[in-house]
């Protein structure tokens, strides 16, 4: 069950990407989210609920690199009987520029059984440089940092997710493909996401009008094939994630919205 943490992270990576621009801090129009937003979700493996999580935007702005930032925190934790077998308690966070929706810092606190990792990724958009540093678990001190040359407007997975939410999908046609690139942990990558159209899906919060997407997954040790993941986002200005289904080599997994508060716009509930 240690793979629980791996597929949660992999799903999140799907939505991290960059926007090419010559400006370090271009202004991105945001009508989709605001301070104080909180969404809760459950994680399933087969028919069992194996975890719970949340994504929240702090109610106040934070300053980093002399810029106003959203502070975003994401958590994922095993629950119930599964917690006895495979204790997962992962936390991610980022300081995201409120105007450009690019990260100034991204951090991970990973606790998965005996596996432990503390990592900080700092983005210098003026120098086009990324610094990644981790803590040595034996000494408690930082290891030698790694540096990467970065393209303009590079995004981590949290900033990429927020940027995805502000996009205008009204011009997309079914089977249109969006190519996205991003940075995670120690590498840049590209991924294709296919738009599958609109449909109503029934989840705990009700029946919701949704936009459906299917990313083409690269070969990996977690997901079963390139069409193994399907994701639904609310078909409204919020663009919050509603549901994710993932076919794994052993069984199936999923994420589903269970509760929300502080949304900037009404959720598109079908009556």
MIZA-588499 format. One record per residue: residue in one letter; residue number from 1; x negated, y, z of N, C-alpha, C in turn. Coordinates in Angstrom, 1 decimal. Example, Ala and Ser with C-alpha at 12.3 -4.5 7.8 and 13.67 -1.06 7.14 Angstrom:
  kefi  torvex     nxx     nyy     nzz    caxx    cayy    cazz     cxx     cyy     czz
     A       1   -13.2    -5.7     7.8   -12.3    -4.5     7.8   -13.2    -3.3     7.8
     S       2   -12.8    -2.2     7.1   -13.7    -1.1     7.1   -12.9     0.0     7.9
# end
This chain:
  kefi  torvex     nxx     nyy     nzz    caxx    cayy    cazz     cxx     cyy     czz
     X       1    -0.8    -1.2     0.0     0.0     0.0     0.0    -0.8     1.3     0.0
     X       2    -2.2     1.1     0.0    -3.0     2.3    -0.1    -2.8     3.0    -1.4
     X       3    -2.2     2.3    -2.4    -1.9     3.0    -3.7    -0.8     4.0    -3.6
     X       4     0.0     3.9    -2.5     1.0     4.9    -2.3     0.5     6.3    -2.4
     X       5    -0.6     6.6    -1.7    -1.2     7.9    -1.8    -1.8     8.2    -3.2
     X       6    -2.3     7.2    -3.9    -2.8     7.4    -5.2    -1.8     7.8    -6.2
     X       7    -0.6     7.2    -6.2     0.4     7.5    -7.2     1.1     8.9    -6.8
     X       8     1.2     9.2    -5.5     1.7    10.5    -5.2     0.8    11.6    -5.8
     X       9    -0.5    11.4    -5.6    -1.5    12.4    -6.1    -1.4    12.4    -7.6
     X      10    -1.4    11.3    -8.3    -1.4    11.2    -9.7    -0.2    11.9   -10.3
     X      11     1.0    11.7    -9.7     2.2    12.4   -10.2     2.0    13.9   -10.1
     X      12     1.5    14.3    -9.0     1.3    15.8    -8.8     0.3    16.3    -9.9
     X      13    -0.7    15.6   -10.2    -1.7    16.0   -11.2    -1.0    16.3   -12.6
     X      14     0.1    15.6   -12.9     0.7    15.7   -14.2     1.0    17.2   -14.4
     X      15     1.3    18.0   -13.4     1.8    19.3   -13.6     0.7    20.4   -13.4
     X      16    -0.5    20.0   -13.4    -1.6    21.0   -13.3    -2.2    21.3   -14.6
     X      17    -2.2    22.6   -15.0    -2.8    23.0   -16.3    -3.2    24.4   -16.4
     X      18    -3.8    24.8   -17.5    -4.3    26.1   -17.7    -3.6    26.9   -18.8
     X      19    -3.7    28.2   -18.7    -3.1    29.0   -19.7    -4.3    29.8   -20.3
     X      20    -4.5    29.7   -21.6    -5.6    30.5   -22.2    -5.3    32.0   -22.2
     X      21    -6.2    32.8   -21.7    -6.1    34.2   -21.7    -7.5    34.8   -21.5
     X      22    -7.7    36.0   -22.1    -8.9    36.7   -21.9    -9.0    37.5   -20.6
     X      23    -7.8    37.7   -20.0    -7.8    38.5   -18.7    -7.9    37.5   -17.5
     X      24    -8.6    38.0   -16.5    -8.7    37.2   -15.3    -7.4    37.1   -14.5
     X      25    -6.7    38.2   -14.6    -5.4    38.3   -13.8    -4.3    38.8   -14.6
     X      26    -3.9    38.0   -15.6    -2.7    38.4   -16.4    -1.5    38.3   -15.6
     X      27    -0.4    39.1   -15.8     0.8    39.0   -15.0     1.8    38.0   -15.6
     X      28     2.2    37.1   -14.8     3.2    36.1   -15.2     4.6    36.5   -14.6
     X      29     5.6    36.5   -15.4     6.9    36.8   -15.0     7.5    35.6   -14.2
     X      30     7.9    35.9   -13.0     8.4    34.9   -12.1     9.8    35.2   -11.6
     X      31    10.8    34.4   -12.1    12.2    34.5   -11.6    12.6    33.2   -11.0
     X      32    11.6    32.3   -10.7    12.0    31.0   -10.3    11.8    30.6    -8.8
     X      33    10.9    31.3    -8.1    10.7    31.0    -6.7    10.3    32.2    -5.9
     X      34    10.3    32.1    -4.6     9.9    33.2    -3.7     9.4    32.7    -2.4
     X      35     9.0    33.6    -1.6     8.5    33.2    -0.2     9.6    32.6     0.6
     X      36     9.3    31.6     1.4    10.3    31.0     2.2    11.0    29.8     1.6
     X      37    10.7    29.4     0.4    11.3    28.3    -0.2    10.8    27.0     0.4
     X      38    11.7    26.0     0.7    11.3    24.7     1.2    12.1    23.6     0.5
     X      39    11.4    22.6     0.0    12.1    21.5    -0.5    11.6    20.2     0.2
     X      40    12.5    19.3     0.4    12.1    18.0     1.1    12.5    16.9     0.1
     X      41    11.7    15.8     0.2    12.0    14.7    -0.7    11.6    13.4     0.0
     X      42    12.2    12.3    -0.6    11.8    11.0    -0.1    11.1    10.3    -1.2
     X      43    10.2     9.3    -0.7     9.4     8.5    -1.7     9.9     7.0    -1.5
     X      44    10.1     6.4    -2.6    10.6     5.0    -2.6     9.6     4.1    -3.3
     X      45     9.6     2.8    -2.9     8.9     1.8    -3.5     9.9     0.6    -3.7
     X      46    10.3     0.4    -4.9    11.4    -0.6    -5.1    12.7     0.0    -4.5
     X      47    13.3    -0.8    -3.7    14.6    -0.4    -3.1    14.4     0.3    -1.7
     X      48    13.1     0.3    -1.3    12.8     0.8     0.1    12.3     2.2     0.1
     X      49    12.8     3.0     1.1    12.2     4.3     1.3    10.9     4.1     2.2
     X      50     9.8     4.6     1.6     8.5     4.3     2.2     7.8     5.6     2.7
     X      51     8.4     6.7     2.3     7.7     8.0     2.7     8.6     9.2     2.6
     X      52     8.2    10.2     3.1     8.9    11.5     3.0     7.8    12.6     2.8
     X      53     8.3    13.7     2.3     7.4    14.8     2.1     8.1    16.2     2.0
     X      54     7.3    17.2     1.8     7.9    18.5     1.6     6.9    19.4     0.9
     X      55     7.5    20.5     0.3     6.7    21.5    -0.4     7.3    22.8     0.1
     X      56     6.4    23.7     0.6     6.9    24.9     1.2     6.1    26.1     0.8
     X      57     6.7    27.3     0.6     6.0    28.5     0.4     6.1    29.4     1.6
     X      58     5.0    29.8     2.2     5.0    30.5     3.4     5.9    31.8     3.3
     X      59     6.6    32.2     4.4     7.4    33.4     4.3     6.7    34.7     4.2
     X      60     5.4    34.7     4.4     4.6    35.9     4.3     3.5    35.8     3.2
     X      61     3.1    36.9     2.7     1.9    36.9     1.8     0.6    36.7     2.5
     X      62    -0.4    36.2     1.8    -1.7    36.1     2.4    -2.7    36.8     1.4
     X      63    -3.8    37.3     2.0    -4.8    37.9     1.2    -6.0    37.0     0.9
     X      64    -6.4    36.9    -0.3    -7.6    36.2    -0.6    -8.2    36.9    -1.9
     X      65    -9.5    37.1    -1.8   -10.2    37.8    -2.8    -9.5    39.2    -3.1
     X      66    -9.0    39.8    -2.1    -8.4    41.1    -2.2    -7.1    41.0    -3.0
     X      67    -6.5    39.9    -3.1    -5.3    39.7    -3.9    -4.2    39.1    -3.1
     X      68    -2.9    39.6    -3.3    -1.8    39.0    -2.6    -1.6    37.5    -3.1
     X      69    -1.4    36.6    -2.2    -1.2    35.2    -2.5     0.0    34.6    -1.9
     X      70     0.6    33.6    -2.6     1.6    32.7    -2.0     0.7    31.6    -1.3
     X      71     1.1    31.2    -0.1     0.5    30.1     0.6     1.4    28.9     0.4
     X      72     1.0    27.9    -0.3     1.9    26.7    -0.6     1.3    25.5     0.1
     X      73     2.2    24.8     0.8     1.8    23.6     1.5     2.6    22.4     1.1
     X      74     2.0    21.3     0.8     2.6    20.1     0.3     2.2    18.9     1.2
     X      75     3.2    18.1     1.7     2.8    17.0     2.6     3.5    15.7     2.0
     X      76     2.8    14.6     2.4     3.4    13.3     2.0     3.0    12.3     3.1
     X      77     4.0    11.6     3.7     3.7    10.7     4.8     4.5     9.5     4.7
     X      78     3.9     8.3     5.0     4.7     7.1     5.1     5.6     7.1     6.3
     X      79     6.7     6.3     6.3     7.6     6.3     7.4     8.1     4.8     7.6
     X      80     8.6     4.6     8.8     9.2     3.3     9.1     8.2     2.2     9.2
     X      81     8.6     1.0     8.8     7.8    -0.2     8.9     6.5     0.0     8.1
     X      82     6.6     0.7     6.9     5.4     0.8     6.1     4.3     1.6     6.8
     X      83     4.7     2.5     7.7     3.7     3.3     8.4     2.8     2.4     9.2
     X      84     3.3     1.2     9.7     2.5     0.3    10.5     1.4    -0.4     9.6
     X      85     1.8    -0.6     8.3     0.9    -1.4     7.4    -0.1    -0.5     6.7
     X      86     0.4     0.7     6.2    -0.4     1.6     5.4    -0.1     3.0     5.8
     X      87    -0.8     3.5     6.8    -0.6     4.8     7.3    -1.1     5.8     6.3
     X      88    -0.2     6.6     5.7    -0.6     7.7     4.8    -0.1     9.0     5.3
     X      89    -1.0    10.0     5.5    -0.6    11.3     6.0    -1.4    12.3     5.2
     X      90    -1.0    12.6     4.0    -1.7    13.5     3.1    -1.2    14.9     3.1
     X      91    -2.0    15.9     3.0    -1.6    17.3     3.0    -2.5    18.0     2.0
     X      92    -1.8    18.8     1.1    -2.4    19.6     0.1    -2.0    21.1     0.4
     X      93    -2.8    22.0     0.0    -2.4    23.4     0.1    -3.1    24.3    -0.9
     X      94    -2.6    25.5    -1.1    -3.3    26.4    -2.0    -2.9    27.8    -1.8
     X      95    -3.8    28.7    -2.1    -3.5    30.1    -2.1    -3.4    30.6    -3.6
     X      96    -2.1    30.9    -4.0    -1.8    31.2    -5.4    -1.6    32.7    -5.6
     X      97    -2.3    33.3    -6.5    -2.1    34.7    -6.9    -0.7    35.0    -7.2
     X      98    -0.1    35.9    -6.6     1.4    36.2    -6.8     1.6    36.8    -8.2
     X      99     0.7    37.5    -8.8     0.9    38.1   -10.1     0.5    37.1   -11.2
     X     100    -0.6    36.5   -11.1    -1.1    35.7   -12.3    -0.8    34.2   -12.1
     X     101    -0.3    33.8   -10.9     0.0    32.4   -10.6    -1.2    31.5   -10.9
     X     102    -2.4    31.9   -10.5    -3.6    31.1   -10.6    -4.2    30.9    -9.2
     X     103    -4.9    29.8    -8.9    -5.3    29.6    -7.5    -6.6    30.3    -7.2
     X     104    -6.7    30.7    -5.9    -7.9    31.2    -5.4    -8.6    30.1    -4.6
     X     105    -7.8    29.3    -4.0    -8.3    28.2    -3.2    -7.3    27.0    -3.2
     X     106    -7.8    25.8    -3.3    -7.0    24.6    -3.2    -7.7    23.7    -2.3
     X     107    -6.9    23.0    -1.4    -7.5    22.1    -0.4    -6.7    20.9    -0.2
     X     108    -7.4    19.8     0.2    -6.7    18.5     0.4    -7.2    17.9     1.7
     X     109    -6.3    17.4     2.5    -6.6    16.7     3.7    -6.0    15.3     3.5
     X     110    -6.8    14.3     3.2    -6.3    13.0     2.9    -6.5    12.0     4.0
     X     111    -5.5    11.4     4.5    -5.6    10.3     5.5    -4.7     9.1     5.0
     X     112    -5.4     8.1     4.6    -4.8     6.9     4.0    -5.4     5.7     4.6
     X     113    -4.9     5.2     5.8    -5.5     4.1     6.5    -6.9     4.6     7.0
     X     114    -7.9     3.8     6.6    -9.2     4.2     7.1    -9.9     5.2     6.1
     X     115    -9.3     5.5     5.0    -9.8     6.4     4.0    -9.5     7.8     4.5
     X     116   -10.5     8.7     4.4   -10.4    10.1     4.9   -11.2    11.0     4.0
     X     117   -10.6    12.1     3.6   -11.2    13.1     2.7   -10.7    14.5     3.0
     X     118   -11.7    15.4     3.2   -11.4    16.8     3.4   -12.1    17.6     2.3
     X     119   -11.4    18.3     1.5   -12.0    18.9     0.3   -11.4    20.3     0.1
     X     120   -12.3    21.2    -0.3   -11.8    22.6    -0.7   -12.3    22.9    -2.1
     X     121   -11.5    23.5    -2.9   -11.9    23.9    -4.2   -11.6    25.4    -4.3
     X     122   -12.7    26.2    -4.5   -12.6    27.6    -4.6   -12.8    28.1    -6.1
     X     123   -11.9    29.0    -6.5   -11.9    29.5    -7.9   -12.4    30.9    -7.9
     X     124   -13.4    31.2    -8.7   -13.9    32.5    -8.9   -13.6    32.8   -10.4
     X     125   -12.4    33.5   -10.6   -11.9    33.8   -11.9   -12.7    34.9   -12.7
     X     126   -13.4    35.7   -11.9   -14.2    36.7   -12.6   -15.5    36.1   -13.1
     X     127   -16.1    35.2   -12.4   -17.3    34.5   -12.8   -17.1    33.3   -13.6
     X     128   -15.8    32.9   -13.7   -15.4    31.7   -14.4   -16.1    30.4   -13.8
     X     129   -16.0    30.3   -12.5   -16.7    29.2   -11.8   -15.8    28.6   -10.8
     X     130   -15.9    27.3   -10.6   -15.2    26.5    -9.6   -16.2    25.9    -8.7
     X     131   -16.0    26.0    -7.4   -16.8    25.4    -6.4   -16.0    24.3    -5.7
     X     132   -16.5    23.1    -5.6   -15.8    22.0    -4.9   -16.7    21.5    -3.8
     X     133   -16.2    21.5    -2.6   -17.0    21.1    -1.4   -16.2    20.2    -0.6
     X     134   -16.8    19.1     0.0   -16.2    18.1     0.8   -17.0    18.0     2.1
     X     135   -16.3    17.4     3.1   -17.0    17.2     4.4   -17.5    15.8     4.5
     X     136   -18.7    15.6     4.9   -19.3    14.3     5.2   -18.6    13.7     6.4
     X     137   -17.9    12.6     6.3   -17.2    12.0     7.4   -18.0    11.6     8.5
     X     138   -19.3    11.3     8.3   -20.2    10.8     9.3   -20.7    12.0    10.2
     X     139   -21.1    13.1     9.5   -21.7    14.2    10.2   -20.8    15.3    10.5
     X     140   -19.6    15.4     9.8   -18.7    16.4    10.0   -19.1    17.7     9.4
     X     141   -20.2    17.7     8.6   -20.7    18.9     8.0   -20.4    18.8     6.5
     X     142   -20.4    20.0     5.8   -20.2    20.1     4.4   -21.3    19.4     3.6
     X     143   -21.0    18.7     2.6   -22.0    18.2     1.7   -22.4    19.3     0.7
     X     144   -23.4    19.1    -0.1   -23.8    20.1    -1.1   -22.7    20.3    -2.0
     X     145   -22.3    21.5    -2.2   -21.1    21.8    -3.1   -21.4    21.5    -4.6
     X     146   -20.4    21.3    -5.4   -20.5    21.1    -6.8   -19.9    22.3    -7.5
     X     147   -20.5    22.7    -8.6   -20.0    23.8    -9.4   -19.7    23.4   -10.8
     X     148   -18.6    24.1   -11.3   -18.1    23.8   -12.6   -17.8    25.1   -13.4
     X     149   -18.2    25.1   -14.6   -17.8    26.3   -15.5   -16.4    26.1   -15.9
     X     150   -15.6    27.2   -15.6   -14.2    27.1   -15.8   -13.6    28.0   -16.9
     X     151   -12.6    27.5   -17.6   -12.0    28.4   -18.6   -11.1    29.5   -17.9
     X     152   -10.7    30.5   -18.7    -9.9    31.5   -18.1    -8.5    30.9   -17.7
     X     153    -8.0    31.5   -16.6    -6.7    31.2   -16.1    -6.6    29.7   -15.7
     X     154    -7.7    29.1   -15.2    -7.6    27.7   -14.9    -6.7    27.5   -13.6
     X     155    -6.0    26.4   -13.6    -5.1    26.1   -12.5    -5.3    24.7   -11.9
     X     156    -5.1    24.7   -10.6    -5.1    23.4    -9.9    -3.7    22.8   -10.0
     X     157    -3.4    21.7    -9.3    -2.2    21.0    -9.5    -1.0    21.8    -8.9
     X     158    -1.2    22.5    -7.8    -0.1    23.3    -7.2     0.2    24.5    -8.0
     X     159    -0.8    25.3    -8.4    -0.6    26.5    -9.2     0.0    26.0   -10.6
     X     160    -0.5    24.9   -11.1     0.1    24.4   -12.4     1.5    24.1   -12.2
     X     161     1.9    23.5   -11.1     3.3    23.1   -10.9     4.2    24.4   -10.8
     X     162     3.7    25.4   -10.1     4.5    26.7   -10.0     4.6    27.4   -11.4
     X     163     3.5    27.3   -12.1     3.5    27.9   -13.5     4.5    27.2   -14.4
     X     164     4.5    25.9   -14.3     5.5    25.1   -15.1     6.9    25.6   -14.8
     X     165     7.2    25.9   -13.6     8.6    26.3   -13.2     9.0    27.6   -13.8
     X     166     8.1    28.5   -14.2     8.5    29.8   -14.7     8.6    29.8   -16.2
     X     167     8.3    28.6   -16.9     8.3    28.6   -18.3     9.7    28.6   -18.9
     X     168     9.9    29.1   -20.1    11.1    29.2   -20.8    11.2    28.0   -21.7
     X     169    12.1    27.0   -21.3    12.2    25.8   -22.1    13.4    25.9   -23.1
     X     170    14.1    27.0   -23.2    15.3    27.1   -24.0    15.0    26.8   -25.5
     X     171    13.8    27.1   -25.9    13.4    26.9   -27.3    12.9    25.5   -27.7
     X     172    12.7    24.6   -26.6    12.3    23.3   -26.8    13.3    22.4   -27.5
     X     173    12.9    21.6   -28.4    13.8    20.6   -29.0    13.4    19.2   -28.5
     X     174    14.4    18.3   -28.5    14.2    16.9   -28.0    13.0    16.3   -28.8
     X     175    12.1    15.7   -28.0    10.8    15.1   -28.6     9.7    16.1   -28.9
     X     176     9.9    17.4   -28.6     8.8    18.3   -28.7     7.8    18.0   -27.6
     X     177     6.5    18.2   -28.0     5.4    17.8   -27.1     4.7    19.1   -26.6
     X     178     4.4    19.1   -25.3     3.6    20.2   -24.8     2.3    19.7   -24.3
     X     179     1.2    20.2   -24.8    -0.1    19.8   -24.4    -0.6    20.7   -23.3
     X     180    -1.0    20.1   -22.2    -1.4    20.8   -21.1    -2.8    20.4   -20.6
     X     181    -3.6    21.3   -20.1    -4.9    21.0   -19.6    -5.1    21.5   -18.2
     X     182    -6.0    20.9   -17.4    -6.1    21.4   -16.0    -7.4    20.8   -15.4
     X     183    -7.5    21.1   -14.1    -8.7    20.7   -13.3    -8.2    20.1   -12.0
     X     184    -8.8    18.9   -11.7    -8.5    18.2   -10.5    -9.7    17.4   -10.0
     X     185   -10.1    17.7    -8.8   -11.2    17.0    -8.1   -12.6    17.2    -8.7
     X     186   -12.8    16.7    -9.9   -14.1    16.9   -10.5   -14.1    16.9   -12.0
     X     187   -12.9    17.1   -12.6   -12.9    17.0   -14.0   -11.7    17.8   -14.6
     X     188   -11.9    18.2   -15.9   -10.9    18.8   -16.7   -10.2    17.8   -17.5
     X     189    -9.0    17.9   -17.8    -8.3    16.9   -18.6    -7.2    17.6   -19.4
     X     190    -6.7    16.8   -20.4    -5.5    17.2   -21.2    -4.5    16.1   -21.1
     X     191    -3.2    16.5   -21.2    -2.1    15.6   -21.1    -1.0    16.1   -22.0
     X     192    -0.3    15.1   -22.6     0.9    15.5   -23.4     2.1    15.1   -22.6
     X     193     3.1    16.1   -22.7     4.4    15.9   -22.0     5.5    16.0   -23.1
     X     194     6.3    15.0   -23.2     7.4    15.0   -24.2     8.7    15.4   -23.5
     X     195     9.4    16.4   -24.1    10.6    16.9   -23.6    11.7    15.9   -24.1
     X     196    12.5    15.4   -23.2    13.5    14.4   -23.5    15.0    14.9   -23.5
     X     197    15.2    16.2   -23.3    16.5    16.8   -23.4    17.1    17.0   -22.0
     X     198    18.4    17.2   -22.0    19.1    17.5   -20.7    20.1    16.4   -20.4
     X     199    20.3    16.2   -19.1    21.3    15.2   -18.6    21.6    15.5   -17.1
     X     200    22.8    15.0   -16.7    23.1    15.2   -15.3    22.6    14.0   -14.5
     X     201    22.0    14.2   -13.4    21.5    13.1   -12.5    22.1    13.2   -11.2
     X     202    22.4    12.1   -10.6    23.0    12.1    -9.2    22.0    11.7    -8.2
     X     203    21.8    12.7    -7.3    20.8    12.5    -6.2    21.5    12.8    -4.9
     X     204    20.8    12.8    -3.8    21.4    13.0    -2.5    22.1    14.4    -2.3
     X     205    21.5    15.4    -2.9    22.1    16.7    -2.8    23.3    17.0    -3.7
     X     206    23.6    16.0    -4.6    24.7    16.1    -5.5    24.4    15.8    -6.9
     X     207    25.3    16.0    -7.8    25.1    15.8    -9.2    24.5    17.1    -9.8
     X     208    23.3    17.0   -10.4    22.6    18.2   -10.8    22.3    18.2   -12.3
     X     209    22.5    19.3   -13.0    22.1    19.4   -14.4    20.6    19.5   -14.4
     X     210    19.9    18.6   -15.3    18.5    18.5   -15.3    17.9    18.5   -16.7
     X     211    16.6    18.9   -16.7    15.7    18.8   -17.8    14.8    17.6   -17.6
     X     212    14.7    16.8   -18.7    14.0    15.5   -18.5    12.7    15.5   -19.3
     X     213    11.6    15.1   -18.7    10.3    15.0   -19.3     9.7    13.7   -19.1
     X     214     8.8    13.3   -20.1     8.1    12.1   -20.0     6.6    12.3   -20.4
     X     215     5.7    12.4   -19.4     4.3    12.6   -19.7     3.7    11.3   -20.3
     X     216     2.7    11.5   -21.2     2.0    10.3   -21.8     0.8    10.1   -20.9
     X     217     0.8     9.0   -20.1    -0.2     8.7   -19.1    -1.4     8.1   -19.7
     X     218    -2.6     8.5   -19.4    -3.8     7.8   -19.8    -4.0     6.5   -19.1
     X     219    -4.9     5.6   -19.6    -5.1     4.4   -18.9    -5.6     4.6   -17.5
     X     220    -5.0     3.9   -16.5    -5.3     4.0   -15.1    -5.0     2.7   -14.4
     X     221    -5.3     2.7   -13.1    -5.1     1.5   -12.3    -3.8     1.6   -11.5
     X     222    -3.0     2.6   -11.7    -1.8     2.7   -10.9    -0.5     2.5   -11.7
     X     223    -0.4     3.2   -12.9     0.8     3.2   -13.6     0.8     2.2   -14.8
     X     224     1.9     1.6   -15.1     2.0     0.6   -16.1     2.4     1.2   -17.5
     X     225     1.3     1.6   -18.2     1.6     2.1   -19.6     1.7     3.6   -19.7
     X     226     1.6     4.1   -21.0     1.6     5.5   -21.2     3.0     6.2   -21.0
     X     227     4.1     5.4   -21.0     5.4     5.9   -20.8     6.0     5.5   -19.5
     X     228     5.1     5.4   -18.5     5.5     4.8   -17.2     6.2     5.8   -16.3
     X     229     6.2     7.1   -16.6     6.7     8.1   -15.7     7.8     9.0   -16.4
     X     230     8.9     9.2   -15.7     9.9    10.1   -16.1    10.2    11.1   -15.0
     X     231    10.3    12.4   -15.4    10.5    13.4   -14.3    11.7    14.3   -14.8
     X     232    12.5    14.7   -13.8    13.6    15.6   -14.0    13.5    16.9   -13.1
     X     233    13.7    18.0   -13.8    13.7    19.3   -13.1    15.0    20.0   -13.3
     X     234    15.4    20.8   -12.3    16.7    21.4   -12.3    16.8    22.4   -13.6
     X     235    17.9    22.3   -14.3    18.2    23.1   -15.4    18.8    24.4   -15.0
     X     236    18.0    25.2   -14.4    18.3    26.6   -13.9    17.0    27.3   -13.7
     X     237    17.1    28.5   -13.2    15.9    29.3   -13.1    14.9    28.8   -12.0
     X     238    15.4    28.0   -11.1    14.5    27.5   -10.1    13.5    26.5   -10.6
     X     239    14.0    25.6   -11.5    13.1    24.5   -12.0    12.5    23.7   -11.0
     X     240    13.2    23.4    -9.9    12.6    22.5    -8.9    12.7    21.1    -9.3
     X     241    11.7    20.3    -8.8    11.7    18.8    -9.1    12.9    18.2    -8.4
     X     242    13.6    17.4    -9.2    14.8    16.6    -8.6    14.5    15.2    -8.4
     X     243    13.8    14.6    -9.4    13.5    13.1    -9.3    12.4    12.8   -10.2
     X     244    11.6    11.8    -9.7    10.5    11.2   -10.5    10.6     9.7   -10.4
     X     245    10.6     9.0   -11.5    10.5     7.6   -11.5     9.2     7.1   -12.1
     X     246     8.6     6.1   -11.5     7.3     5.7   -12.0     7.2     4.2   -12.0
     X     247     6.9     3.6   -13.1     6.7     2.1   -13.2     5.2     1.8   -13.0
     X     248     5.0     1.0   -11.9     3.6     0.7   -11.6     3.3    -0.7   -12.0
     X     249     2.1    -1.1   -11.9     1.7    -2.5   -12.3     2.4    -3.5   -11.4
     X     250     2.6    -3.1   -10.2     3.3    -4.0    -9.2     4.5    -3.2    -8.7
     X     251     5.7    -3.4    -9.2     6.9    -2.7    -8.8     7.1    -1.4    -9.3
     X     252     8.0    -0.6    -8.7     8.3     0.7    -9.2     8.4     1.7    -8.0
     X     253     8.1     2.9    -8.3     8.1     3.9    -7.2     8.9     5.2    -7.7
     X     254     9.2     6.0    -6.7     9.9     7.2    -7.1     9.9     8.3    -6.0
     X     255    10.3     9.5    -6.5    10.4    10.6    -5.6    11.8    11.3    -5.8
     X     256    12.5    11.7    -4.8    13.8    12.3    -5.0    14.0    13.4    -4.0
     X     257    14.6    14.5    -4.5    14.9    15.6    -3.7    16.0    15.3    -2.7
     X     258    15.8    15.6    -1.4    16.8    15.3    -0.4    17.4    16.5     0.3
     X     259    16.7    17.6     0.3    17.1    18.8     1.0    16.4    20.0     0.5
     X     260    17.0    21.2     0.5    16.3    22.4     0.1    16.8    23.6     0.8
     X     261    16.0    24.7     0.8    16.4    25.9     1.4    15.6    27.1     0.8
     X     262    16.1    28.3     0.9    15.3    29.4     0.5    15.1    29.5    -1.0
     X     263    15.9    28.9    -1.9    15.7    29.0    -3.3    16.1    30.4    -3.8
     X     264    15.4    30.8    -4.8    15.6    32.2    -5.3    16.9    32.3    -6.1
     X     265    17.3    31.1    -6.7    18.5    31.1    -7.5    19.4    29.9    -7.1
     X     266    20.7    30.0    -7.4    21.6    28.9    -7.1    21.2    27.6    -7.9
     X     267    21.3    26.5    -7.2    21.0    25.2    -7.9    22.2    24.8    -8.8
     X     268    21.9    24.3   -10.0    22.9    24.0   -11.0    23.6    22.7   -10.7
     X     269    24.5    22.8    -9.6    25.3    21.6    -9.2    26.4    21.4   -10.2
     X     270    26.7    20.2   -10.6    27.8    19.9   -11.5    29.0    19.5   -10.7
     X     271    30.1    20.3   -10.9    31.3    20.0   -10.0    32.2    19.0   -10.7
# end
